[in-house]
Amino acid sequence: MSQDAGSVAQEVAPPVAKAEAVTPASGPLSALLDIAMPVIIEIGRTSLTVSEVLELEVGSVVQLECQVGEPVDVLVSDRKLAEGEIVVVEDHLGVRITRLLSGQLPEARR
């Protein structure tokens, strides 16, 4: 895949399962491990006036308040859990985790 110089995305191989992957614990909390949680990847934000919003049309570009190459935020249930970088896996965008925020995960999950 060829990319221009301003592109932040990188092509990577699909993830491979790790031998040290966390396995569900037995006990009263094991039933909670399959609960789906919302994950949001936040690449940037901006503010627009009402008149700017009304002028939006197909093809409009909204500039975000972030720089190319800046880490993206990974939020789980509205709580910032990690930072990452945008990658391309086959024909899909993804996020490679580059930093887990301390105090967000129990030690056994890191």
KEMARVO-847859 format. One record per residue: residue number from 1; residue in one letter; x, y negated, z negated of N, C-alpha, C, O, CB in turn. Coordinates in pm, 1 decimal, padded with zeros to 6 digits. Glycine has a CB too. Layout:
// KEMARVO-847859
{NUM 'A' {X Y Z} {X Y Z} {X Y Z} {X Y Z} {X Y Z}}
...
// end
This chain:
// KEMARVO-847859
{1 'M' {00085.1 00117.4 00000.0} {00000.0 00000.0 00000.0} {00088.4 -00121.9 00000.0} {00172.2 -00135.3 -00089.2} {-00096.2 -00000.8 -00120.9}}
{2 'S' {00073.9 -00212.1 00096.2} {00156.4 -00331.0 00098.1} {00084.5 -00441.3 00023.8} {-00037.8 -00453.4 00029.9} {00189.4 -00373.9 00242.3}}
{3 'Q' {00163.4 -00522.6 -00047.4} {00104.6 -00629.7 -00127.3} {00182.3 -00756.3 -00102.5} {00302.5 -00752.8 -00076.3} {00103.6 -00594.5 -00278.0}}
{4 'D' {00111.9 -00870.5 -00111.0} {00181.1 -00996.1 -00092.9} {00252.6 -01035.0 -00221.8} {00232.0 -00973.4 -00326.3} {00083.3 -01106.0 -00049.6}}
{5 'A' {00336.7 -01137.7 -00213.4} {00420.4 -01176.0 -00327.0} {00339.6 -01223.1 -00446.4} {00388.0 -01213.2 -00559.2} {00516.4 -01284.0 -00286.0}}
{6 'G' {00217.5 -01274.4 -00426.7} {00137.3 -01324.8 -00537.4} {00054.9 -01218.5 -00607.2} {-00018.3 -01249.7 -00701.2} {00047.3 -01431.5 -00488.8}}
{7 'S' {00064.5 -01096.0 -00564.6} {-00018.0 -00989.2 -00620.3} {00037.2 -00939.3 -00752.5} {00157.9 -00920.5 -00767.6} {-00028.7 -00873.9 -00522.1}}
{8 'V' {-00053.6 -00917.8 -00849.6} {-00012.1 -00865.5 -00979.4} {-00030.0 -00715.3 -00988.0} {00031.0 -00649.8 -01072.5} {-00089.9 -00932.5 -01090.3}}
{9 'A' {-00112.2 -00661.2 -00901.9} {-00143.4 -00519.2 -00910.7} {-00027.0 -00435.7 -00859.0} {00042.6 -00475.2 -00765.5} {-00271.1 -00487.1 -00832.3}}
{10 'Q' {-00007.1 -00320.5 -00920.5} {00094.6 -00225.4 -00879.7} {00025.7 -00093.8 -00851.5} {-00073.8 -00060.6 -00915.9} {00205.4 -00209.4 -00987.9}}
{11 'E' {00077.5 -00018.2 -00755.6} {00020.0 00112.6 -00729.9} {00088.5 00212.2 -00821.5} {00211.3 00216.0 -00829.1} {00035.1 00153.4 -00580.2}}
{12 'V' {00010.0 00292.2 -00890.7} {00063.8 00390.4 -00984.0} {-00002.6 00524.3 -00959.9} {-00110.3 00532.4 -00900.8} {00043.7 00345.1 -01129.9}}
{13 'A' {00062.8 00628.5 -01006.2} {00005.7 00762.7 -00997.4} {-00105.0 00776.2 -01100.6} {-00101.9 00707.9 -01202.9} {00114.5 00871.5 -01018.7}}
{14 'P' {-00203.7 00863.6 -01075.9} {-00308.2 00885.9 -01175.8} {-00247.5 00932.0 -01308.0} {-00144.6 00999.6 -01308.7} {-00410.0 00989.4 -01125.2}}
{15 'P' {-00311.4 00895.3 -01421.3} {-00255.4 00932.9 -01550.9} {-00248.2 01084.3 -01568.9} {-00333.2 01158.7 -01520.0} {-00337.9 00872.0 -01662.6}}
{16 'V' {-00145.7 01127.2 -01639.2} {-00126.4 01268.8 -01668.1} {-00152.7 01289.8 -01816.1} {-00110.2 01208.9 -01898.6} {00017.5 01316.8 -01628.4}}
{17 'A' {-00222.1 01397.1 -01850.7} {-00251.5 01425.4 -01991.7} {-00121.4 01446.8 -02067.7} {-00030.3 01513.4 -02018.6} {-00343.6 01549.9 -02005.7}}
{18 'K' {-00113.1 01390.9 -02186.2} {00005.8 01404.1 -02269.5} {-00012.0 01518.7 -02367.5} {-00123.2 01547.1 -02411.7} {00035.0 01273.2 -02344.7}}
{19 'A' {00097.3 01583.5 -02400.7} {00091.8 01696.3 -02494.1} {00048.2 01652.1 -02632.1} {-00013.6 01729.4 -02705.4} {00227.0 01765.0 -02502.7}}
{20 'E' {00080.0 01527.0 -02669.2} {00045.2 01481.0 -02803.4} {-00089.8 01411.8 -02808.9} {-00115.1 01333.9 -02900.8} {00151.2 01387.8 -02854.6}}
{21 'A' {-00177.3 01438.5 -02712.2} {-00309.4 01376.7 -02710.1} {-00385.4 01410.5 -02838.6} {-00372.6 01519.5 -02894.3} {-00389.2 01423.2 -02586.2}}
{22 'V' {-00463.6 01314.5 -02882.8} {-00539.2 01331.9 -03005.9} {-00652.3 01431.9 -02981.4} {-00725.9 01419.7 -02883.6} {-00595.3 01195.8 -03056.4}}
{23 'T' {-00665.9 01529.3 -03068.9} {-00775.0 01625.1 -03059.0} {-00877.9 01592.8 -03165.6} {-00842.8 01544.5 -03273.2} {-00723.8 01770.7 -03073.8}}
{24 'P' {-01004.7 01619.0 -03136.8} {-01107.5 01585.9 -03234.4} {-01083.1 01657.2 -03367.5} {-01054.3 01776.9 -03371.8} {-01245.4 01622.2 -03179.8}}
{25 'A' {-01095.2 01582.3 -03472.8} {-01076.5 01638.1 -03606.8} {-01202.5 01714.1 -03646.5} {-01313.1 01679.6 -03604.9} {-01044.3 01526.0 -03710.5}}
{26 'S' {-01184.4 01816.4 -03726.5} {-01301.9 01883.0 -03780.5} {-01339.9 01809.4 -03908.0} {-01253.3 01760.1 -03980.3} {-01275.3 02035.9 -03807.3}}
{27 'G' {-01464.6 01802.3 -03934.3} {-01510.4 01730.9 -04052.7} {-01631.9 01648.0 -04020.4} {-01682.7 01652.6 -03908.4} {-01400.0 01642.8 -04109.1}}
{28 'P' {-01679.2 01571.7 -04117.6} {-01804.3 01498.4 -04100.9} {-01798.0 01389.1 -03993.7} {-01902.0 01354.7 -03937.5} {-01843.7 01437.2 -04231.8}}
{29 'L' {-01681.3 01333.5 -03963.5} {-01672.1 01225.9 -03865.3} {-01649.4 01276.2 -03723.2} {-01651.4 01196.6 -03629.4} {-01561.2 01132.3 -03903.3}}
{30 'S' {-01628.1 01405.6 -03705.1} {-01597.9 01457.7 -03571.6} {-01712.3 01433.6 -03473.6} {-01687.5 01418.8 -03354.0} {-01567.3 01606.4 -03579.2}}
{31 'A' {-01835.6 01429.4 -03520.3} {-01949.7 01404.7 -03432.0} {-01946.5 01263.2 -03374.7} {-02008.1 01238.4 -03271.0} {-02080.9 01427.4 -03507.3}}
{32 'L' {-01877.3 01170.8 -03438.4} {-01872.2 01032.2 -03392.0} {-01772.1 01012.1 -03278.6} {-01777.0 00909.7 -03210.4} {-01837.3 00940.6 -03507.2}}
{33 'L' {-01681.1 01107.7 -03256.8} {-01575.0 01090.2 -03159.1} {-01625.6 01083.5 -03015.3} {-01554.4 01033.2 -02928.4} {-01476.5 01201.7 -03172.0}}
{34 'D' {-01745.2 01132.0 -02987.8} {-01800.4 01129.5 -02852.5} {-01890.7 01009.7 -02825.8} {-01950.6 01001.4 -02718.6} {-01877.1 01255.5 -02827.4}}
{35 'I' {-01901.9 00917.6 -02919.3} {-01986.7 00799.7 -02899.9} {-01917.1 00703.9 -02803.6} {-01800.6 00669.0 -02823.0} {-02017.0 00729.1 -03036.2}}
{36 'A' {-01988.9 00661.7 -02700.1} {-01934.9 00567.8 -02602.6} {-01931.2 00427.3 -02662.1} {-02025.5 00384.1 -02728.3} {-02018.6 00569.5 -02472.9}}
{37 'M' {-01821.9 00357.3 -02637.7} {-01806.4 00220.2 -02685.4} {-01777.9 00130.3 -02565.6} {-01707.6 00171.2 -02473.2} {-01692.2 00209.8 -02792.0}}
{38 'P' {-01831.7 00008.3 -02565.9} {-01805.7 -00080.9 -02452.8} {-01659.8 -00126.7 -02452.2} {-01606.4 -00168.6 -02554.9} {-01899.6 -00202.7 -02457.9}}
{39 'V' {-01596.4 -00118.3 -02335.5} {-01459.0 -00165.8 -02317.8} {-01463.0 -00275.4 -02212.9} {-01514.8 -00255.6 -02103.0} {-01361.0 -00049.2 -02275.6}}
{40 'I' {-01408.4 -00390.7 -02247.2} {-01405.7 -00505.9 -02157.5} {-01260.2 -00540.6 -02129.7} {-01179.0 -00549.8 -02221.8} {-01482.3 -00628.1 -02218.7}}
{41 'I' {-01227.9 -00559.7 -02002.6} {-01095.7 -00605.5 -01963.4} {-01112.3 -00750.9 -01921.3} {-01175.9 -00780.2 -01820.0} {-01033.4 -00516.7 -01847.5}}
{42 'E' {-01055.5 -00840.6 -01998.7} {-01073.8 -00983.3 -01974.1} {-00952.2 -01038.3 -01900.7} {-00841.9 -01042.2 -01955.1} {-01096.8 -01059.8 -02106.7}}
{43 'I' {-00973.8 -01080.6 -01776.6} {-00861.9 -01131.5 -01697.7} {-00851.1 -01283.1 -01702.5} {-00747.6 -01337.3 -01663.5} {-00875.2 -01086.4 -01554.7}}
{44 'G' {-00951.5 -01351.9 -01747.5} {-00942.1 -01496.6 -01757.9} {-01078.1 -01560.1 -01779.1} {-01181.9 -01495.0 -01766.4} {-00877.3 -01553.9 -01634.0}}
{45 'R' {-01075.6 -01688.0 -01811.6} {-01197.2 -01765.3 -01833.8} {-01178.0 -01904.0 -01774.4} {-01066.2 -01946.0 -01744.7} {-01232.1 -01773.9 -01985.4}}
{46 'T' {-01288.1 -01972.9 -01758.2} {-01284.3 -02111.9 -01715.4} {-01414.7 -02178.5 -01756.2} {-01506.6 -02111.3 -01802.8} {-01261.4 -02123.2 -01561.9}}
{47 'S' {-01423.5 -02306.6 -01739.6} {-01546.5 -02381.9 -01764.2} {-01586.2 -02453.4 -01636.4} {-01501.3 -02506.2 -01564.7} {-01528.6 -02483.3 -01881.1}}
{48 'L' {-01715.1 -02454.8 -01608.6} {-01768.6 -02525.9 -01493.0} {-01881.9 -02615.5 -01539.9} {-01953.9 -02582.1 -01634.0} {-01817.6 -02426.9 -01383.0}}
{49 'T' {-01897.2 -02729.0 -01474.1} {-02011.8 -02815.2 -01503.5} {-02135.3 -02753.5 -01439.1} {-02124.5 -02664.3 -01355.0} {-01988.4 -02961.7 -01451.7}}
{50 'V' {-02251.3 -02801.1 -01478.9} {-02376.2 -02750.6 -01421.0} {-02376.2 -02774.4 -01270.4} {-02417.1 -02686.6 -01194.5} {-02499.5 -02818.5 -01486.8}}
{51 'S' {-02331.5 -02890.9 -01226.1} {-02331.7 -02918.8 -01081.6} {-02235.0 -02826.2 -01007.9} {-02263.5 -02786.9 -00894.8} {-02294.2 -03066.0 -01054.9}}
{52 'E' {-02120.4 -02789.8 -01069.2} {-02026.4 -02695.3 -01006.1} {-02089.2 -02556.4 -00995.2} {-02071.1 -02487.7 -00894.7} {-01893.8 -02687.7 -01086.8}}
{53 'V' {-02163.0 -02515.1 -01098.3} {-02231.1 -02385.0 -01093.5} {-02336.1 -02385.2 -00982.5} {-02349.2 -02286.8 -00909.8} {-02297.2 -02352.2 -01230.5}}
{54 'L' {-02410.9 -02494.6 -00968.8} {-02514.0 -02502.7 -00865.5} {-02455.3 -02504.5 -00724.7} {-02524.8 -02470.5 -00629.0} {-02598.7 -02626.3 -00886.8}}
{55 'E' {-02329.1 -02543.2 -00710.4} {-02263.8 -02546.6 -00579.3} {-02203.2 -02411.1 -00540.8} {-02157.1 -02395.3 -00427.7} {-02155.2 -02653.5 -00578.4}}
{56 'L' {-02202.0 -02313.7 -00631.4} {-02143.8 -02183.2 -00600.0} {-02224.7 -02113.8 -00491.1} {-02347.7 -02118.3 -00490.7} {-02137.1 -02094.7 -00726.1}}
{57 'E' {-02154.5 -02050.7 -00400.3} {-02218.6 -01975.7 -00292.8} {-02128.6 -01858.3 -00257.8} {-02016.6 -01847.9 -00307.6} {-02245.4 -02066.0 -00167.5}}
{58 'V' {-02177.9 -01770.4 -00172.2} {-02098.8 -01656.3 -00129.0} {-01968.6 -01708.4 -00068.4} {-01970.3 -01794.7 00019.4} {-02177.7 -01568.0 -00026.7}}
{59 'G' {-01857.7 -01656.1 -00115.3} {-01726.9 -01699.5 -00066.9} {-01660.6 -01803.6 -00155.3} {-01542.3 -01832.3 -00137.5} {-01740.1 -01753.9 00070.9}}
{60 'S' {-01734.7 -01861.5 -00251.2} {-01674.4 -01957.8 -00343.6} {-01569.3 -01887.3 -00428.4} {-01584.3 -01770.0 -00462.9} {-01782.5 -02023.8 -00433.9}}
{61 'V' {-01463.8 -01959.2 -00461.4} {-01358.7 -01906.0 -00547.9} {-01359.5 -01985.0 -00677.3} {-01353.7 -02108.0 -00675.9} {-01218.5 -01912.8 -00478.9}}
{62 'V' {-01366.7 -01914.5 -00788.5} {-01362.9 -01977.6 -00920.5} {-01224.2 -01954.0 -00977.4} {-01184.8 -01839.7 -01000.9} {-01474.9 -01920.8 -01016.2}}
{63 'Q' {-01149.7 -02062.0 -00999.7} {-01013.7 -02051.6 -01052.0} {-01018.2 -02026.7 -01202.4} {-01090.5 -02094.5 -01275.5} {-00932.5 -02179.6 -01020.4}}
{64 'L' {-00940.2 -01928.9 -01247.6} {-00935.7 -01894.2 -01389.4} {-00818.8 -01963.6 -01457.1} {-00721.4 -02001.9 -01392.3} {-00925.3 -01742.4 -01407.8}}
{65 'E' {-00829.8 -01979.2 -01588.1} {-00725.0 -02043.7 -01666.8} {-00622.4 -01940.2 -01711.1} {-00601.3 -01919.3 -01830.6} {-00785.2 -02116.4 -01789.4}}
{66 'C' {-00558.6 -01875.4 -01613.4} {-00453.8 -01777.9 -01644.1} {-00355.0 -01777.7 -01529.0} {-00386.4 -01823.5 -01419.1} {-00513.0 -01634.8 -01667.9}}
{67 'Q' {-00237.4 -01726.9 -01553.9} {-00131.0 -01722.2 -01454.4} {-00114.8 -01580.4 -01402.2} {-00144.2 -01483.7 -01472.6} {00001.5 -01773.3 -01513.7}}
{68 'V' {-00068.1 -01568.4 -01278.8} {-00036.1 -01437.7 -01222.5} {00070.7 -01373.2 -01309.8} {00169.8 -01437.4 -01344.8} {00012.0 -01449.6 -01074.0}}
{69 'G' {00050.8 -01247.7 -01344.7} {00148.4 -01176.0 -01425.7} {00122.6 -01182.9 -01575.5} {00187.3 -01111.6 -01652.2} {00283.6 -01228.7 -01397.5}}
{70 'E' {00029.3 -01267.5 -01618.7} {-00003.3 -01271.9 -01760.9} {-00072.6 -01142.4 -01801.2} {-00143.3 -01082.4 -01720.3} {-00092.7 -01394.2 -01793.4}}
{71 'P' {-00053.1 -01098.7 -01925.6} {-00123.7 -00977.7 -01969.1} {-00274.2 -01001.6 -01974.4} {-00319.9 -01113.2 -01999.4} {-00072.5 -00932.0 -02107.0}}
{72 'V' {-00350.4 -00894.9 -01950.5} {-00495.8 -00901.3 -01963.5} {-00533.0 -00846.6 -02100.3} {-00462.5 -00762.3 -02155.9} {-00567.6 -00821.5 -01849.1}}
{73 'D' {-00644.0 -00895.0 -02154.1} {-00689.7 -00849.4 -02284.8} {-00780.7 -00728.2 -02268.8} {-00863.9 -00723.3 -02178.2} {-00762.9 -00962.5 -02359.7}}
{74 'V' {-00763.9 -00630.6 -02357.7} {-00849.4 -00512.1 -02361.5} {-00930.2 -00521.1 -02490.0} {-00874.9 -00514.4 -02599.8} {-00765.3 -00377.8 -02354.3}}
{75 'L' {-01063.0 -00536.5 -02475.3} {-01150.7 -00548.9 -02590.7} {-01237.6 -00423.9 -02602.5} {-01293.6 -00376.8 -02503.5} {-01238.4 -00675.9 -02579.7}}
{76 'V' {-01248.4 -00371.1 -02723.1} {-01335.9 -00257.9 -02751.3} {-01436.1 -00305.6 -02854.4} {-01398.3 -00348.0 -02963.7} {-01255.5 -00131.8 -02801.9}}
{77 'S' {-01563.5 -00298.7 -02820.1} {-01670.4 -00350.4 -02906.4} {-01640.5 -00493.0 -02950.9} {-01650.0 -00525.1 -03069.3} {-01689.0 -00259.9 -03029.2}}
{78 'D' {-01604.7 -00577.6 -02856.3} {-01577.3 -00720.5 -02877.6} {-01458.0 -00748.5 -02967.7} {-01445.7 -00859.3 -03019.9} {-01697.8 -00786.1 -02935.9}}
{79 'R' {-01370.5 -00651.4 -02987.1} {-01251.4 -00671.2 -03070.0} {-01128.3 -00645.1 -02984.0} {-01117.1 -00539.3 -02922.1} {-01253.0 -00577.5 -03195.8}}
{80 'K' {-01034.6 -00742.0 -02979.7} {-00914.7 -00725.7 -02898.5} {-00830.1 -00613.8 -02956.8} {-00783.0 -00621.8 -03070.2} {-00833.8 -00857.6 -02890.9}}
{81 'L' {-00811.9 -00509.2 -02876.9} {-00741.2 -00390.5 -02921.5} {-00601.4 -00381.8 -02862.3} {-00509.6 -00329.2 -02925.3} {-00819.8 -00267.0 -02885.6}}
{82 'A' {-00585.3 -00434.2 -02739.1} {-00457.6 -00417.7 -02669.9} {-00443.0 -00523.1 -02561.7} {-00535.2 -00599.0 -02532.1} {-00445.9 -00276.8 -02609.2}}
{83 'E' {-00323.0 -00525.1 -02503.6} {-00295.9 -00604.2 -02384.3} {-00245.5 -00508.2 -02278.1} {-00191.1 -00402.3 -02309.4} {-00192.2 -00719.3 -02412.4}}
{84 'G' {-00263.9 -00545.5 -02153.6} {-00220.2 -00458.5 -02046.4} {-00192.9 -00535.6 -01920.1} {-00200.9 -00658.4 -01916.6} {-00322.3 -00352.2 -02020.4}}
{85 'E' {-00160.0 -00460.0 -01814.1} {-00134.7 -00520.1 -01684.4} {-00221.7 -00449.0 -01581.4} {-00247.5 -00329.0 -01591.6} {00016.7 -00511.9 -01646.3}}
{86 'I' {-00266.3 -00525.6 -01482.2} {-00351.0 -00470.2 -01376.7} {-00266.1 -00379.2 -01288.6} {-00155.0 -00415.4 -01249.7} {-00417.5 -00583.6 -01292.1}}
{87 'V' {-00319.0 -00260.5 -01257.3} {-00252.9 -00165.5 -01167.7} {-00355.6 -00113.9 -01067.5} {-00476.1 -00128.3 -01088.0} {-00188.3 -00047.3 -01247.8}}
{88 'V' {-00307.5 -00054.4 -00960.0} {-00393.9 00008.3 -00861.2} {-00368.9 00157.9 -00867.0} {-00255.0 00202.9 -00854.4} {-00368.4 -00048.5 -00717.5}}
{89 'V' {-00476.1 00235.6 -00886.0} {-00469.3 00381.0 -00886.5} {-00555.9 00428.2 -00771.2} {-00678.6 00420.1 -00776.6} {-00516.5 00442.5 -01024.4}}
{90 'E' {-00489.7 00478.3 -00665.4} {-00557.9 00513.6 -00541.1} {-00632.4 00390.1 -00491.6} {-00567.5 00290.6 -00459.4} {-00656.2 00634.8 -00561.6}}
{91 'D' {-00764.3 00391.7 -00484.2} {-00839.4 00274.5 -00436.8} {-00908.3 00199.4 -00549.5} {-00999.2 00120.3 -00524.1} {-00942.5 00316.8 -00334.8}}
{92 'H' {-00866.7 00222.6 -00673.4} {-00934.3 00161.4 -00787.8} {-00837.0 00074.5 -00866.8} {-00717.0 00101.5 -00871.7} {-00995.5 00269.6 -00879.1}}
{93 'L' {-00891.1 -00030.0 -00928.1} {-00812.0 -00110.3 -01021.2} {-00813.7 -00043.3 -01156.8} {-00910.9 00023.0 -01193.1} {-00866.0 -00255.6 -01030.8}}
{94 'G' {-00707.4 -00060.4 -01230.8} {-00699.2 -00007.3 -01366.0} {-00613.2 -00099.5 -01450.3} {-00563.3 -00201.0 -01401.8} {-00642.3 00136.4 -01366.3}}
{95 'V' {-00596.3 -00064.1 -01575.2} {-00512.7 -00141.6 -01666.1} {-00416.2 -00047.4 -01735.4} {-00457.4 00050.5 -01797.7} {-00598.5 -00219.3 -01769.7}}
{96 'R' {-00287.2 -00077.4 -01724.4} {-00185.2 -00003.0 -01798.0} {-00165.1 -00075.5 -01931.1} {-00131.8 -00194.0 -01933.4} {-00049.2 00007.8 -01716.0}}
{97 'I' {-00185.4 -00004.8 -02040.6} {-00169.0 -00064.6 -02173.4} {-00019.6 -00090.7 -02195.5} {00063.0 -00000.2 -02184.6} {-00228.0 00029.0 -02286.5}}
{98 'T' {00012.5 -00215.2 -02226.3} {00151.8 -00252.2 -02250.5} {00178.9 -00284.5 -02396.9} {00293.6 -00284.6 -02441.7} {00189.2 -00370.9 -02164.7}}
{99 'R' {00071.3 -00312.0 -02471.0} {00089.9 -00348.0 -02612.7} {-00037.0 -00316.5 -02689.9} {-00144.3 -00366.7 -02656.4} {00126.8 -00498.8 -02628.3}}
{100 'L' {-00025.6 -00233.7 -02792.9} {-00136.4 -00211.6 -02886.0} {-00120.4 -00310.5 -02999.2} {-00010.4 -00327.9 -03051.5} {-00139.9 -00063.8 -02939.4}}
{101 'L' {-00227.6 -00374.7 -03037.0} {-00219.5 -00473.3 -03144.6} {-00214.3 -00401.0 -03277.5} {-00296.1 -00312.5 -03302.8} {-00339.3 -00571.3 -03140.3}}
{102 'S' {-00121.3 -00436.4 -03361.3} {-00103.8 -00369.4 -03489.6} {-00225.4 -00390.2 -03577.7} {-00290.4 -00494.7 -03574.6} {00022.0 -00419.9 -03560.3}}
{103 'G' {-00254.1 -00287.2 -03656.5} {-00366.9 -00294.1 -03747.9} {-00500.3 -00264.0 -03683.3} {-00602.6 -00265.6 -03751.8} {-00372.3 -00427.7 -03809.5}}
{104 'Q' {-00503.1 -00236.0 -03551.3} {-00628.5 -00210.2 -03482.8} {-00664.0 -00063.7 -03476.9} {-00782.0 -00029.3 -03468.9} {-00622.9 -00265.1 -03345.5}}
{105 'L' {-00563.7 00024.8 -03480.6} {-00587.8 00168.8 -03472.4} {-00525.2 00237.3 -03592.0} {-00420.3 00193.5 -03639.4} {-00531.7 00227.4 -03340.9}}
{106 'P' {-00585.6 00342.3 -03641.9} {-00520.1 00420.6 -03745.8} {-00389.5 00477.5 -03692.0} {-00378.7 00503.6 -03572.2} {-00612.6 00533.9 -03795.9}}
{107 'E' {-00290.6 00497.1 -03778.0} {-00159.9 00546.9 -03738.1} {-00168.2 00676.5 -03657.8} {-00090.0 00696.2 -03564.9} {-00074.4 00568.1 -03859.9}}
{108 'A' {-00261.1 00764.5 -03692.0} {-00271.7 00893.4 -03623.6} {-00312.6 00878.6 -03478.6} {-00292.3 00971.6 -03400.6} {-00370.4 00982.0 -03694.7}}
{109 'R' {-00369.4 00765.4 -03439.0} {-00417.8 00745.0 -03303.1} {-00316.3 00677.1 -03214.1} {-00339.9 00669.6 -03093.6} {-00543.4 00664.5 -03305.2}}
{110 'R' {-00205.9 00627.5 -03264.3} {-00109.6 00554.6 -03182.6} {-00020.5 00645.8 -03106.2} {00066.4 00599.5 -03032.3} {-00027.3 00464.2 -03266.4}}
// end
